[in-house]
Amino acid sequence: MAERLDALICEAVPGVSKAVRWNSPMYGIPGQGWFVSFHIFTGFVKLTFFKGTSLRPPPPGGSAQEARWINLVEGALDEEQVLAWIRQAAALPGWGKF
């Protein structure tokens, strides 16, 4: 699942910057900030969009001020929806600057 998410993010956002922070891969655009990250848990992967409340439709998880996420399980990845969210998120100002 992690390898597939990495491939989808790189496909949707050519030249995306990557880093590992807090034991999670993070993806961003220089001068714009981080827009997505994921964390691996036993049984699922949590895909977090830092400006998720601005996505349409917003991912279903979360109650943070702006972040929203979705818990993904093996075999139930809606790649079309995930790609749409990634593209939307990359077009927004991100979290933090680098």
C-alpha positions as CSV (number, residue, x, y, z in Angstrom):
1,M,0.0,0.0,0.0
2,A,2.8,2.5,0.9
3,E,4.6,1.8,-2.4
4,R,1.4,2.3,-4.3
5,L,0.6,5.6,-2.5
6,D,4.1,6.9,-3.2
7,A,3.7,6.0,-6.9
8,L,0.3,7.7,-7.1
9,I,1.7,10.9,-5.5
10,C,4.7,11.0,-7.8
11,E,2.5,10.4,-10.8
12,A,0.0,13.1,-9.9
13,V,2.7,15.7,-9.0
14,P,5.8,15.4,-11.1
15,G,8.9,16.7,-9.3
16,V,7.2,16.5,-5.8
17,S,9.6,16.8,-2.9
18,K,9.8,14.1,-0.3
19,A,10.9,13.9,3.3
20,V,10.4,11.7,6.3
21,R,9.2,13.5,9.4
22,W,7.8,11.9,12.6
23,N,8.4,8.5,10.9
24,S,6.0,9.3,8.1
25,P,6.7,10.1,4.4
26,M,5.6,13.7,3.6
27,Y,5.2,15.3,0.2
28,G,5.4,18.9,-0.7
29,I,6.3,21.6,-3.2
30,P,9.2,24.0,-2.4
31,G,8.0,27.4,-1.5
32,Q,4.4,26.1,-1.2
33,G,4.7,23.7,1.7
34,W,3.7,20.1,2.5
35,F,0.3,18.9,1.2
36,V,0.0,15.2,2.1
37,S,1.5,12.5,4.3
38,F,0.7,9.0,5.3
39,H,1.4,6.8,8.3
40,I,1.4,3.1,8.5
41,F,-0.6,1.3,11.2
42,T,-1.3,-2.3,11.8
43,G,-4.1,-3.1,9.4
44,F,-4.4,0.3,7.6
45,V,-2.6,3.3,6.2
46,K,-3.7,6.8,7.3
47,L,-3.5,9.2,4.3
48,T,-3.6,12.8,5.6
49,F,-4.2,15.9,3.5
50,F,-3.1,19.0,5.5
51,K,-5.6,21.3,3.8
52,G,-8.2,18.5,3.5
53,T,-11.2,20.7,4.4
54,S,-10.6,22.5,1.0
55,L,-10.8,19.3,-1.0
56,R,-14.0,18.3,-2.8
57,P,-15.4,16.0,-1.6
58,P,-13.4,16.3,1.6
59,P,-11.9,13.1,2.9
60,P,-14.2,11.5,5.5
61,G,-11.8,11.4,8.5
62,G,-10.8,14.0,11.0
63,S,-12.0,17.0,12.9
64,A,-8.8,19.1,12.9
65,Q,-9.2,22.7,11.8
66,E,-8.0,22.0,8.3
67,A,-6.6,18.5,8.0
68,R,-8.7,15.6,6.8
69,W,-7.7,12.0,6.3
70,I,-8.8,8.6,5.1
71,N,-7.9,5.2,6.5
72,L,-7.0,2.8,3.6
73,V,-7.0,-0.9,3.8
74,E,-5.4,-3.3,1.4
75,G,-7.6,-4.1,-1.6
76,A,-9.9,-1.1,-1.0
77,L,-7.9,1.8,-2.6
78,D,-10.1,4.0,-4.8
79,E,-7.2,5.2,-6.9
80,E,-9.3,7.6,-9.0
81,Q,-10.5,9.5,-5.8
82,V,-7.1,9.5,-4.2
83,L,-5.5,10.9,-7.4
84,A,-8.2,13.6,-7.5
85,W,-7.5,14.6,-3.9
86,I,-3.7,14.6,-4.4
87,R,-4.0,16.9,-7.5
88,Q,-6.3,19.2,-5.6
89,A,-4.1,19.3,-2.5
90,A,-1.0,20.0,-4.5
91,A,-2.7,23.0,-6.1
92,L,-3.3,24.6,-2.6
93,P,-0.9,26.4,-0.3
94,G,0.6,23.7,1.9
95,W,1.5,23.3,5.5
96,G,4.8,24.8,6.6
97,K,7.5,26.0,4.3
98,F,10.7,24.5,3.0
